[in-house]
């Protein structure tokens, strides 16, 4: 099947799944006779559900060398892919188109000595970091999720749900407390129960846009999905008594078309949010600390007891919360440890390669 400059030429429209001129231009580079485009709507074990011009199908990754310029596998929800029929497997994915954004965390199933990345969602315009107001805000967790969101290349938005449980005065105080830990991030307060505040999300879910929801279980993500879709497509569960934690009601990452013409990617509640970043997300999420640090007397200032430390002076003056600096340091050290593990892994790989090329060299390991 060939494609036009705007949309695949026959069958089911891919526009409800986010197909647009930019995707069409990108796909042209990978288009071949007998191939056709699709978008991953859910990843299952060993295969993926894919929206194609023929409808929704299951497809596994094709065997063999990846197409030059394509993303390495495995595919993630939101990926645009190239498919072809396969005599043995039905349909297979031959290439994953380059991602314009990707929400990526440290793979919680990977061993500590061999860390790897897990892509939660790809090709996202906005990342909605969701927090439910049936529990006190956790600044450290929100900061961690914002680092993850900023590093994706998409625009983070902090969405506070369950506002019907909070009076107006308390709501104002909560937002005032959260604004300093979310520089450059819009904060939107909504009630999934009453629909109050949902109109503020409308600019984020216009036709052709892709939004992803991330947050802990029980924060109201599934209820928010149901509100945006206009139907109860996601099951919801109450939070547990005692610890305020939610039951896992979403078990997979699903791409869902919205009536507005946008698509939404819902994700299961994140218990473990290990960072996998180039530090750009950390620096953006903590832009206030970075801006202060630029005025320190010494370029290598550790913001402890050095003279002329602008960060320490801001803490004394009440312009910066000491907890926020501690959070910045903690996340920074986490990335340092990750970089160290990557270097060790690279060193082990180089050593194995050297031993393979020169088997007569004495093994120092």
C-alpha positions as CSV (number, residue, x, y, z in Angstrom):
1,X,0.0,0.0,0.0
2,X,1.2,3.5,-0.9
3,X,0.5,6.6,1.1
4,X,-0.4,10.1,0.1
5,X,1.2,13.2,1.6
6,X,-1.6,13.5,4.1
7,X,-3.0,10.0,5.0
8,X,-2.9,6.4,4.1
9,X,-4.9,5.9,0.9
10,X,-7.6,3.4,1.8
11,X,-9.2,1.6,4.7
12,X,-9.7,3.0,8.2
13,X,-8.6,6.5,8.9
14,X,-5.5,7.0,11.1
15,X,-6.4,10.6,11.8
16,X,-8.2,9.6,15.1
17,X,-4.9,8.1,16.2
18,X,-2.9,11.2,15.6
19,X,-1.9,10.9,12.0
20,X,-1.0,14.3,10.6
21,X,1.2,16.0,7.9
22,X,4.3,15.7,10.1
23,X,3.9,12.0,10.6
24,X,3.2,11.6,6.8
25,X,6.4,13.4,5.9
26,X,8.4,11.2,8.4
27,X,6.8,8.1,7.1
28,X,7.8,8.8,3.5
29,X,11.5,8.1,4.5
30,X,10.5,4.6,5.5
31,X,7.8,3.8,3.0
32,X,8.4,0.8,0.7
33,X,6.1,-1.2,-1.6
34,X,3.9,-3.6,0.3
35,X,4.4,-1.7,3.6
36,X,2.0,0.6,5.5
37,X,1.9,2.7,8.6
38,X,0.4,2.1,12.0
39,X,0.4,3.4,15.5
40,X,1.0,1.3,18.6
41,X,-2.1,1.5,20.9
42,X,-1.0,-1.2,23.4
43,X,2.1,-3.3,24.0
44,X,1.4,-6.9,25.0
45,X,3.9,-9.7,25.8
46,X,5.6,-10.6,22.5
47,X,3.4,-8.5,20.3
48,X,1.6,-5.1,20.1
49,X,-1.9,-3.9,19.2
50,X,-1.5,-1.6,16.2
51,X,-4.0,0.8,14.5
52,X,-3.5,0.5,10.8
53,X,-5.4,1.7,7.6
54,X,-7.0,-1.8,7.6
55,X,-8.1,-1.6,11.2
56,X,-6.6,-2.8,14.5
57,X,-4.3,-5.8,14.4
58,X,-1.7,-7.6,16.4
59,X,1.9,-7.5,15.2
60,X,5.3,-8.6,16.5
61,X,8.7,-7.1,15.6
62,X,10.1,-8.5,12.4
63,X,13.3,-10.5,12.6
64,X,16.4,-9.2,11.0
65,X,18.3,-6.0,10.9
66,X,16.4,-2.8,11.8
67,X,15.7,-0.2,9.1
68,X,18.4,2.5,9.0
69,X,17.4,5.5,11.0
70,X,14.7,3.7,12.9
71,X,14.3,3.6,16.7
72,X,15.7,0.4,18.3
73,X,13.0,-2.0,19.6
74,X,10.9,-2.8,21.5
75,X,8.0,-0.6,20.5
76,X,6.2,1.5,23.0
77,X,2.6,2.8,23.2
78,X,2.4,5.8,20.9
79,X,5.0,4.7,18.5
80,X,4.5,5.2,14.8
81,X,5.6,2.1,13.0
82,X,6.0,0.5,9.5
83,X,4.3,-2.9,9.0
84,X,4.1,-5.5,6.2
85,X,2.2,-8.8,5.8
86,X,4.1,-11.9,6.9
87,X,3.3,-15.4,5.7
88,X,4.1,-17.0,9.1
89,X,3.1,-14.2,11.6
90,X,0.3,-12.4,9.8
91,X,1.7,-8.9,10.2
92,X,5.0,-7.7,11.5
93,X,6.5,-4.3,12.5
94,X,9.6,-3.7,10.3
95,X,10.6,-0.3,11.7
96,X,9.8,2.2,14.5
97,X,9.7,5.8,13.3
98,X,12.0,8.2,15.1
99,X,10.3,9.5,18.2
100,X,9.8,13.2,18.8
101,X,9.4,12.6,22.5
102,X,9.5,9.6,24.9
103,X,8.6,9.3,28.6
104,X,11.4,7.0,29.8
105,X,12.2,5.6,33.2
106,X,14.8,3.2,34.6
107,X,13.4,-0.3,33.9
108,X,12.3,-1.6,37.3
109,X,12.8,-5.2,36.1
110,X,16.4,-4.7,35.1
111,X,19.1,-5.8,37.6
112,X,21.0,-3.0,39.4
113,X,24.3,-4.1,37.8
114,X,22.8,-3.9,34.3
115,X,20.4,-1.0,34.2
116,X,18.2,-0.3,31.2
117,X,15.5,2.0,30.0
118,X,11.7,1.5,29.8
119,X,9.7,3.8,27.4
120,X,6.3,4.4,29.0
121,X,4.9,6.4,26.1
122,X,6.1,7.9,22.8
123,X,5.3,10.9,20.6
124,X,3.6,12.9,23.3
125,X,2.8,16.6,23.3
126,X,1.8,17.0,27.0
127,X,2.6,14.9,30.0
128,X,-0.2,15.3,32.7
129,X,1.4,14.6,36.1
130,X,-1.7,13.7,38.1
131,X,-2.0,14.0,41.9
132,X,-5.2,13.4,43.9
133,X,-6.1,15.8,46.7
134,X,-7.5,13.1,48.9
135,X,-3.9,12.9,50.2
136,X,-1.4,15.5,51.1
137,X,0.9,16.5,48.2
138,X,4.2,14.8,48.2
139,X,6.7,17.5,46.8
140,X,9.5,15.0,46.4
141,X,7.4,12.6,44.3
142,X,5.9,15.4,42.2
143,X,9.4,16.8,41.5
144,X,10.6,13.3,40.4
145,X,7.7,12.9,38.0
146,X,8.3,16.4,36.6
147,X,11.9,15.5,35.9
148,X,10.7,12.5,34.1
149,X,8.2,14.6,32.1
150,X,10.6,17.4,31.2
151,X,13.2,14.9,30.1
152,X,10.7,13.3,27.7
153,X,10.8,16.3,25.4
154,X,7.1,17.0,26.0
155,X,5.5,19.8,28.1
156,X,4.6,18.8,31.6
157,X,1.3,19.9,33.2
158,X,0.5,19.3,36.9
159,X,-3.1,18.2,37.3
160,X,-4.7,18.1,40.7
161,X,-7.8,15.9,40.9
162,X,-10.5,15.4,43.5
163,X,-10.8,19.1,44.2
164,X,-14.4,18.4,45.5
165,X,-12.7,17.1,48.7
166,X,-11.0,20.5,49.4
167,X,-12.5,23.9,50.3
168,X,-11.6,26.9,48.2
169,X,-9.2,28.4,50.8
170,X,-7.2,25.2,51.2
171,X,-7.1,24.8,47.4
172,X,-5.4,28.2,47.1
173,X,-2.9,27.3,49.7
174,X,-2.1,24.0,48.0
175,X,-1.5,25.7,44.7
176,X,0.6,28.4,46.3
177,X,2.8,25.7,47.9
178,X,3.2,23.7,44.7
179,X,4.0,26.6,42.3
180,X,7.6,27.0,43.6
181,X,8.4,23.3,43.0
182,X,7.0,23.4,39.4
183,X,8.6,26.3,37.6
184,X,7.4,26.6,34.0
185,X,4.6,24.1,34.7
186,X,0.9,25.0,34.5
187,X,-1.1,23.7,37.4
188,X,-4.7,22.7,36.7
189,X,-7.2,21.7,39.4
190,X,-10.2,19.5,38.4
191,X,-12.9,17.4,39.9
192,X,-13.7,14.2,38.1
193,X,-16.8,13.9,40.2
194,X,-18.3,17.3,39.3
195,X,-16.4,18.1,36.1
196,X,-15.3,21.4,37.7
197,X,-12.1,22.8,36.0
198,X,-12.1,20.3,33.1
199,X,-12.4,23.1,30.6
200,X,-8.8,24.2,31.5
201,X,-7.7,20.9,29.8
202,X,-9.3,21.7,26.5
203,X,-6.3,23.5,25.0
204,X,-4.2,20.4,25.7
205,X,-6.5,18.0,23.9
206,X,-7.0,19.6,20.6
207,X,-7.2,17.6,17.3
208,X,-4.0,15.8,16.5
209,X,-2.5,16.2,20.0
210,X,-1.3,13.3,22.1
211,X,-1.3,13.6,25.9
212,X,-0.1,11.0,28.5
213,X,-1.1,10.6,32.1
214,X,1.4,9.6,34.8
215,X,1.0,9.3,38.5
216,X,0.5,7.0,41.4
217,X,-2.4,4.6,41.7
218,X,-5.5,6.1,43.2
219,X,-4.8,9.7,42.0
220,X,-7.8,9.7,39.7
221,X,-6.2,9.0,36.4
222,X,-8.8,6.5,35.3
223,X,-11.7,8.7,36.3
224,X,-10.1,11.6,34.4
225,X,-9.8,9.3,31.3
226,X,-13.5,8.5,31.6
227,X,-14.4,12.2,31.9
228,X,-12.4,13.1,28.8
229,X,-13.7,10.2,26.8
230,X,-17.3,10.7,27.9
231,X,-17.8,7.1,28.8
232,X,-16.7,4.6,31.5
233,X,-14.1,2.8,29.5
234,X,-11.6,2.5,32.4
235,X,-12.4,0.8,35.7
236,X,-11.9,2.8,38.8
237,X,-11.1,1.8,42.4
238,X,-11.2,3.4,45.8
239,X,-8.1,4.2,47.7
240,X,-7.2,1.9,50.6
241,X,-8.0,2.9,54.1
242,X,-5.0,3.5,56.3
243,X,-2.3,4.4,53.8
244,X,-4.3,6.3,51.2
245,X,-2.8,4.2,48.3
246,X,-4.9,3.3,45.3
247,X,-5.6,0.0,43.8
248,X,-4.1,-0.6,40.3
249,X,-7.1,-0.1,38.1
250,X,-5.1,0.4,34.8
251,X,-2.9,-2.5,34.0
252,X,-1.5,-1.6,30.6
253,X,-0.5,1.5,28.7
254,X,-3.4,2.2,26.2
255,X,-3.7,4.8,23.5
256,X,-7.3,6.1,23.5
257,X,-8.8,8.4,20.8
258,X,-10.8,11.3,22.4
259,X,-13.9,13.0,21.0
260,X,-11.9,16.2,20.6
261,X,-9.6,14.6,18.0
262,X,-6.7,14.1,20.4
263,X,-5.4,10.8,21.7
264,X,-4.6,10.0,25.3
265,X,-2.2,7.5,26.7
266,X,-3.2,6.2,30.2
267,X,-0.5,4.4,32.2
268,X,-0.7,2.1,35.2
269,X,0.1,3.7,38.6
270,X,3.8,4.2,39.0
271,X,5.3,2.7,42.2
272,X,8.9,2.9,41.1
273,X,10.1,6.0,39.2
274,X,13.8,5.5,38.7
275,X,15.2,8.3,36.5
276,X,16.7,7.7,33.1
277,X,17.9,11.0,31.9
278,X,20.7,13.1,30.4
279,X,20.3,15.6,33.3
280,X,18.4,18.0,31.0
281,X,15.1,17.1,32.6
282,X,16.6,17.6,36.1
283,X,18.0,21.0,35.3
284,X,14.7,22.1,33.7
285,X,12.6,20.9,36.6
286,X,14.9,22.6,39.1
287,X,15.5,25.7,37.0
288,X,15.2,27.9,40.1
289,X,18.1,26.2,41.7
290,X,20.1,26.3,38.5
291,X,19.5,30.0,38.0
292,X,20.7,30.7,41.6
293,X,23.8,28.4,41.2
294,X,24.8,30.5,38.2
295,X,25.5,33.4,40.6
296,X,27.7,31.4,43.0
297,X,31.3,32.7,43.4
298,X,32.8,29.3,42.5
299,X,31.7,27.4,39.4
300,X,32.1,24.1,41.2
301,X,30.2,25.2,44.3
302,X,28.5,22.4,46.2
303,X,26.1,24.8,47.9
304,X,27.2,23.7,51.3
305,X,29.6,26.0,53.2
306,X,31.4,27.7,50.4
307,X,31.8,31.5,50.6
308,X,29.7,33.4,48.1
309,X,27.1,30.6,47.6
310,X,24.0,32.2,46.1
311,X,22.0,29.1,46.7
312,X,22.8,29.1,50.5
313,X,22.1,32.8,50.6
314,X,18.6,32.2,49.0
315,X,17.8,29.6,51.6
316,X,18.8,31.9,54.5
317,X,16.7,34.7,52.9
318,X,13.7,32.4,52.6
319,X,13.7,32.5,48.8
320,X,14.5,28.8,48.4
321,X,13.2,25.9,50.5
322,X,16.1,23.8,51.9
323,X,14.0,20.7,51.2
324,X,14.0,21.5,47.5
325,X,17.8,21.7,47.4
326,X,18.0,18.4,49.2
327,X,15.6,16.9,46.6
328,X,17.8,18.3,43.8
329,X,20.9,16.8,45.3
330,X,19.2,13.4,45.8
331,X,18.0,13.2,42.3
332,X,21.4,14.4,41.0
333,X,23.2,11.7,43.0
334,X,20.8,9.1,41.5
335,X,21.8,10.2,38.1
336,X,25.5,10.1,39.0
337,X,25.1,6.5,40.2
338,X,23.3,5.6,37.0
339,X,26.1,7.1,34.9
340,X,28.6,5.1,37.0
341,X,26.7,1.9,36.3
342,X,26.6,2.7,32.6
343,X,30.4,3.3,32.5
344,X,31.0,0.0,34.4
345,X,28.7,-1.8,31.9
346,X,30.6,-0.2,29.0
347,X,33.9,-1.2,30.5
348,X,32.8,-4.8,31.0
349,X,31.6,-4.9,27.3
350,X,34.9,-3.4,26.1
351,X,36.9,-6.0,28.2
352,X,34.8,-8.9,26.7
353,X,35.4,-7.5,23.2
354,X,39.1,-7.2,23.8
355,X,39.3,-10.7,25.1
356,X,37.5,-12.0,22.1
357,X,39.8,-10.2,19.7
358,X,43.0,-11.1,21.6
359,X,42.4,-14.5,23.3
360,X,46.1,-14.8,24.2
361,X,46.1,-11.7,26.3
362,X,46.1,-12.4,30.1
363,X,42.7,-11.9,31.7
364,X,42.9,-9.3,34.5
365,X,39.3,-9.8,35.6
